[in-house]
Amino acid sequence: MTWMRMTGLFVVGIAVIVVLNVLSQLLLPRNRSLPPVVFHWFPVIGSAVTYGIDPYKFFFDCREKYGDVFTFILFGRQVTVALGTKGSNLVFNGRLNQVSAEEAYTSLTTPVFGKEVVYDVPNAVLMEQKRFVKAGLSTANFRAYVPQIVDEVNEFVKKDSTFAPLQLGAKSVTVDIFKAMSEITILTASRTLQGKEVRDNLNKSFAGLYHDLDSGFTPINFVIPNLPLPNNFRRDRAQRQMSAFYQGIIKKRREADTEDAGHDMIRALMEQSYKDGRGITDIEIAHMMIALLMAGQHTSSATGSWALLRLGQRPEYIQELYEEQKRVYGEPNGTFRPLDYDIQKSQLPVMDAVIRETLRLHPPIHSIMRKVKSDIPVPAALSTPKTAKGKANESASFVIPKGHYVVAAPGVSQVDPCLWEDSDVFNPNRWMSSGKNSEQGDGEQEDYGWGMVSTGSGSPYLPFGAGRHRCIGEQFAYLQLGTIVSMFVRNFDWRLDGHGFPAPDYTSMVVLPKSPANLVFTLRS
C-alpha cells in the first residue's frame, strides 16, 4: 500500500468520523434531563480549540444559544458550565458528596506541590491545613511585611537590569511589565511569607528549581496528566530537590530550638498541630510552602501587571493615586512618610478601588472546576433554556450527572453588561460608593474550619472564589499589590508604549497579558 493511498484512507476515515459525530448531534433525540451539549465537529476534541482560544467569548456565545447551563466536550471530558451568580453558587457551595475539587485538580497540583497537602488529602485535612496557613497571615505579621515589601521594590528599581537606564541617569525606561512584576512578586513573597533562608537563596540554586517546577504547571497536565514530557521530568526532579531544601530549613530551625520571633510562614506552621493532636510533619510544611509559593506567584504577578497596565491606559487614575498618597502620607517638606499596614488597609479608598476594579476585569482564573461525585439537580431558575435573545422559552430542570466536570466562571458575571454599567470599562469610581455592584452579595458566611468566609451566593464579584475553597491568600494579595503599586505611584508616572493595551493570553493556567506588555516609566521630579 502506497503512502499516498494510506494518507487518502486516513483522510476518508477522519471525514467519516466527523460526519457520524455531526449526524448524531443533529438527528439523535436529546435526553431532556441533561444540559444541552455544545455543537462540535470533532469527537473527543470537542470544543477544546474555541474554548482554549478565548474562554470568555466561548462562554458568552454558548449562553446566548443554550442558557446558563450547558455541557461541552474537552478532550473526552464532559464539562458542564454553570454561569451567573446562581451558577457560581451551585459550584462553590456544592456539598462534599456532590463535587470534589481534589479529584478535579490533584493530577495537576500534586506533582508540583507534593504529597500530603492541598488536593492530595481529604477535604477535612485541607481545611485544617488552611487553618494553619491562616495563623501565619496575622495582622502582626502583615505590619512587619509592609516595610519589607517596600525595601524589595526599592532595591529592585535601584539594582535590577530592568531599570538599568535609570541607574545610568536616564529619566524614562520602557519595561516589560509582566516580566518585572513576576520578579518583584517572588522577591516580595520570599522576603515576607517564605523566610530569610529562601530569600537568601533566591538568586542561587532556588531560582533554577522554581523555574523547572513551574514548567510543569501547565494546562496540558490538567487535561492529560502524567505525560512523559521533558518538562514533567524536570518538574519531578525540581519538586524533590525543593522539598529537600525546605525540609533542611525546618530541620535546622528545630535543632536550633530558638524562640526566634520570626514573622514568616515556616515559623507559623512549625507551631501548628491537627485537631487530633498530631503535629504537622516537616514534609507537610515543606510542601505547603511550595504550594504557597507556586499558587500565589502567578496570580499576584498577573494581577499586578494588569493593574499597572490599566493605569497606564488611564493615567488620570495614576494622578488620583498620587494625590491620595500626598494627602494621607505627605509631609510639609514634600516627602512621604513610610507606608503603614493599617493606613494601607483602611485609608486609601482610591487604591482599594483600583485593585478591585482590576480584579473585576481580570480575575486570575477563568474556569474553576470540580469533579461531579453524584448527580447534581440544577434548580429550574438556573436551568431554564433560553432563546438566542436570552428569553426563557420553556420550563426545565436539569441534572448534572456523576462523572462530569462542573465549571464556575465568576469572571463572566464580573463583566456581564446586565449587572454592571459600562461593564467593559476600567472605572475604579464604581467602587467609591455603595451600590448594586457589591462584593458582599447577600452577606452569607460560614466557617468550614479555618474561619468565617463568604459563601458568595448572589454576588457578581468573586475574584477569590467563595465557600470552602475561597482563596486564603486574599488579604495578603491586597497587602502585597497595594504596597507595590503605592511604591510605583510615589516614584513614577507611566503610560502604555506604542503597542497599546495587550490582549489576554489564555494558554496558561492564569490569564496573563500577551507580549508585548510594555510600559514607559518616567521618574517623578
N, C-alpha and C positions, 0 to 999 in steps of 0.2 A: 504494500500500500504506500503510495507516494505521500510526501509531506503535504503537498497541496490538497490531496484528497482528504487526508486526516484533518487538515485545517477546515476544509469545507464541511465535513461531518460535524466537527466541533461547533461551528457557527450555526449549522442547522439545529443541532441539539439545544444550544442556548435559545434559539428562536422558539423552538417548541416549548421549552420550559417557560419562557416569558408569556407566550400565548395562553398556555394552560393556566398560568397564575392569574392572568388578567380575566380570562373567562370564568374562573372560579369565583372571583370577586364580583363580577357583573351578573352572573346567572344563578349561582347557588343561593338559596334563601339564607338570610342572616338571622342568627339567634338574637331575638329582640331583647333578651335579658342581659346581653353583654354590651359593653360600649361599642360604638361604631369603630370600624377599623379604617385607618387612613389608606387610601388607594396607593398602591405601589406597583412598579413594573416588575421588579426582580424579587423572587422569594429569597428568604434568608437575609439578604442585604436590606430589603425593605426600604425604609425612609432614612437610612443612615446618612446618605450624602446630603440631602436637603436639610436634615436636622443638624448635621455637623457643620455645614457652611454658615448657617445663621439660625440658631435655635429659636430666637425670639420671633423672627419672621415666620418660621415654621409654626410656632405656637399660635400666633395671631391668625395666620391663614387657616389653620385647622379649626380654630374656634369659630371662624365665620362659617365653615362648612358643616361642622359636626357638633358644635356646642362646647361646653366647658369640660366635658369628659370624653375622651377618645383614646383609642389604642393605636400604636404604631409599631412596626417591626424594626428591630435594631439588631442586626447580625444574629437573627434567630431568636432573639428575646422578644417577648410580648410586653411592651411597655405602655402602661395606661397613665395618661396625663390627667390631672385634676387641677383646673385653673380657677382663678378668682380667690377671694378670701375664704369662701366655703371649701374650695378645693385644698387650699393650704391647711385649713383646719382639719380636713379629713386625713391628710397625710401626717402632719406634725403631731396631732393628738390621737393618732390611731392606737388602739390597745396593743399591748405586747403580744397577745395571741393572734393578732391580725397582721402586723407589719414588723419588719426587722431591719434596722439599719446595719446590724452586724453582718447578716447574710448578704446584704447588698454590697458592702464595702470591704469586707475583710480580705478579699483576694487582691485588692489594690493597696490597702494600708498596712496590712500585717508584714509583708516583705520589707516595707520601708521603715515603719515604726519599730517592729519587733514583736515577739511573742509576749503574751500575758498582759497586754494593755489594750485600751481603746476597743476596737472591734474584734479583738481576738479573745475577749472574755464575755461572759453573760452580762446582760444589761444591768443587773443589780450590782455587779462588781464595777462596771464602768461608772455607774452613778457614784459609788464610793470614791473611785479614783478622781472624778470631777470634784468631789468634796475636798480631797487632798490638795488639788491644784488651787481651789478657791482659797484655801488657807494661806497660800503664798501670794495671793492677789489682795493683800490687805491695804488699808489706807496708809498705814505707816510705811509700808514698802513703796507705795506709789509716791509718797512725798520724797522718798530718797531717790526714786528713779528720775524725776524731772531734771535735776541738775546733771545727772549722768548722761541723759539723752542730749541735753544742751551741749555738754562737753564733746560728745562724739560728733555732733553735727558741725561744731566749730572746727574741730580737728580735721574733719573730712574736707571742709572747704579750704582750710589752710594748707593741707599737705597732699591731698589726693590729686593724681594727674588729671582727673576730670575737670578741675578748676585751675589747671596749670597757667593759662593766660592771665588770670587774675593775680596769681602768685608772682608773675613776672611784671606786673604793673598795669595790665590792661584793665579797662573799666567794664567790659562786657565779655561774655563767653557763651557759646552755644553748647548745650548739654543734652545728651540722650537721657531723658529724664527717667525712663524705666530702669535703665542700667544703673543710674546714680541712686535711685530710690531703693533698688534691690540691695545695693551695698550698704546704704545708710540704715536700712531696716535691719539687716542682720547684725550690723555693728551695734545698734542701739539695743536690740533684743538680747544679744550676747552679753553686753555690759550690764544689763539690768536683770532679766529673768535667768539667764544661763549661768552667770557667775564668773568670777575672776579668772579661773583656770581656762574656761572656754574662750573668754575674750583674749587672753594672753596667747592662745594658740590659733587664733582665727586667721592670722596671716601665714601660718605654717602648714603642717600636715592636715589640720582640721578643714581648711578651705577645700582641699582636694577631695577629702572624704565627703564633704557636703555636696560637692558638685556631682560626684559619682552616685550618691544616694538619691539626689534629686532627679537624675536622669531616668530612674525607674518609676517616677511618679507621673505617669503619662496615661492618657485616656485608653490607649490600646490595652494596657494591663487591667483596666476595669472591664472592657468588653471581652477580651480574650486573655485570661490570666495565664501566667507561667509559661509564656513563650520562651524558647531557648534563644534569646537575643543577647548580643554583646552588652547592651545597656543593662539588662537584667543581671547578667553575670557580675558586672561592675557594682550594681546596686547591692547584690547579696554580699559581696566582699566588703564593701564600704559599711554595710549595716553591722557586720560582725566587728569590724575594727572600731567603729564609732561607739558601739555598745561597750566594748572593752575600755575605750577611752573614758567614758562616763563612769563605768564601774571602778576604774582606777582612781578617779577623783573621789568617789564616795568612800572607797576603802581607806584612802589617806585621811579623809576627814574623820572617819570613825576611829582610826588608830590614834589620831591627834587628840580626840576627845576633848576638844576645847569648847568653851562657852562663847564662841565667836558669834557676835550679834549680827551676822551677815543677813542681807536682805534678799538673797537670791532664792530661786525656786528649789534648788537642790537642798538647801538647808531646811526649807519648809517641809519638803517631802520626807526628809530623814526623820522628822519628828512625828509623823503620822502613823496610825495603825487602823486596821479594819475594825468594824463593829464587833466581830467575834474575838477580838483581842490579838489577832495575828498581825505582826509587824509587816510593813511594806518591805519587800526584798530589794537588794541592790539592783537586780536585773529589772524589776518593775520601775524603779526610779530612773534607771538609765534609759529605758525605752519610753517612759513618759516624757523625759527631757527631749528625746529625739522627736517625739510627736509634737511637742510644743514648738520646737524649732521649725519643723517642716510645715506644719499646718498654718502657723502664723506668718511665716516668711512671705509666702506667695500672696495671701490675701491682703496683708498690710502694705506690701510694696506696690501691688496693683492699685489699691485704693489711694495711697499717697500720690502715685503717678497721675491718676485720673483727677485728683483734687487740684494738683498744680497745673495740669493741662486745662482744666475747666477755668481756672483763674486766669491763665494766660489768654484764654479765649474772651474772658470778660474782665479786663483789667480794672474796671471801676470797683470790683469787689476786692481786689488787692489793696486799693486805696482805702476802702472801708475797713479792712482788717488792720491796716497800718494805723489809721486814726483810732481804732479801738485799742491797739497796743499803747499808743501815746496817752490815751485817756485813762487807761487802767494802770499802766506801768510807768508812765512818763515821769521824769524828774524835771525840775525847773531849768537845769542846765542843758536839756535836750537829750540826755542819756536815758536808758531804760533800767529799771530795777530788774533783778533776776526773775525768771519765770517761777511761779509758785503753783503747786498742785491744786490747792484749794481755790485759788483765783482762776486757774485754767478751767476747773470743773464748773464753776458757778457764775463767773463774772465776765465771760466772753461770749455773749449771745451770737455775734456775727460769726465767730469761728465755729461755734457749735452748729449754726445753720449751714455753713459751707460744707462741713463734713457730712451732715445728714443729707443734704441735697446731693452730694457726690455719691453717697451710698444708695440713694434712691435711683439715680440714673445708672449707676454702675455697681450693682451688687456683685460681690466676687464670684459667686456660684450661680450659674443659670438654671441648673437642674439638680434637685435634691431627691435622691432615690431611696426607696425602701423595697425590700422583698416581701411579697404577699404570702403570709403563712396560712391564712384561712380566708375563705370568701368574705369580701367586704361589701355589704349592702351600701349603695350610694343613695343618699336622700333624694327624693323626687325633685326638690327645688334645684339641686345641682345637676341632676342627670337628664333634665328635660331637653330633648333635642331642639335645635334652632334652625331656622332657615338661613339663607345666605345673608339676610339683613339682621340676623340676630334675634328674630322674633320667635317665641315659642309656638310650636305648631301641633304639639300633642303631649300627652302626659306619659311619663315613663319613669321607671325606677330600675337602674342597672345593678348588676353585681360584678365586682372585680374579682376574677377567680384566683384561687390559690395557684401559685407558680408564676403569676405575672410579677412585673416590677411596677411600682406606682411612683409617679413623679409629681412633686410640688414645684412650681415655678413662681415664687413670690415676686420675682422681677417683672413678670407680666402685669401684676396688679400695680406695681410701683410706677409704671408708665402708661397705665390704662387711661385714655382720654375721658372715659366715663367717670373716673374717680378723681382725676387731677386736672386742674385748669392749666392749659398750655403744658401738657404733660411731658413733651419732649424738650422743653426749655430749661436751661440751668438757671434757677431762680431761688437763691437762698432765702429771699424775703418771705417765701411761703411759710417758712418755719419760725418767723419772727412774731407771729401772732397765733392764737389758738384758732382752730377751725376743724373742718371735717377730715383734713389730712393728718390725723393724729397718729402717732406711733403706738399709742396705748390701746387702740381699738376699744374693746368693751371692758378692758381692765382686769379680766380674769387672770388669776395667778394660781400656781400650785407648786408645792415642794416635792421634788422627785428624789430627794435625798442629799442634795447639795445646795439647797437654798431656794427661796421663792423666785420663780421666773414666770414671765408672761406665757400663757397658753397660746396667745396670738389670735384666737378666733375673732374674726371680724375686722382685723387690722389690715389695711392695704400696704403697710410698710413693715417688712420683716427681713431686713438685710442680714440679721444674725440668726434667722430661724426662729423657732418657738418650741415650747414644750420641753420634753426631757432632753432633747438633743440641741437645745439652743446653745449657741457658741458661748463658752465660759470666758473667752478672752475679750468680750465686748468692751468692758471698762478699760482694760489695758490698751486696746486698739484706739479708743478715743484719746487716751492719755498720750500714747506714742505719736499718733497722727497730729493731734493738736499742738504738741510741743515742736515737732519737726516743722510743720507749716508756719508756726509762730516765728521760728528762727529764720526761715526764708523771708518772711514778710519784714522782719526787722532789718534785714541786711540787703535785700534785693527788691528791685522791680523786675518784672519779666513779661514776656509775650511769646506767642507762638512764632515759630520761624516760618519761612516761605512755604513749607509743605502743608500748612493748615492743621486742623484738628484731626488726629488719627482715628481710623475706624477700629472697632473692637476685633480682637483675634480670638476666635472660639476654639482653636485647635488644642489649647492647653486645658487642664482641669480648672484653672482660674481664668476669668476673662481679662485679658491683657490688652494694652494698646498696641496696634500694629506699628511696626517700624516703617518710616522714621517717626519717632515721637520726640521731637526736639523742641526745647525752649531756649530763648535767648535771655540770659540773666544779666542785669546791669546793676552794679553796686550803687547803693544809695549814697548821696553826698554826706 
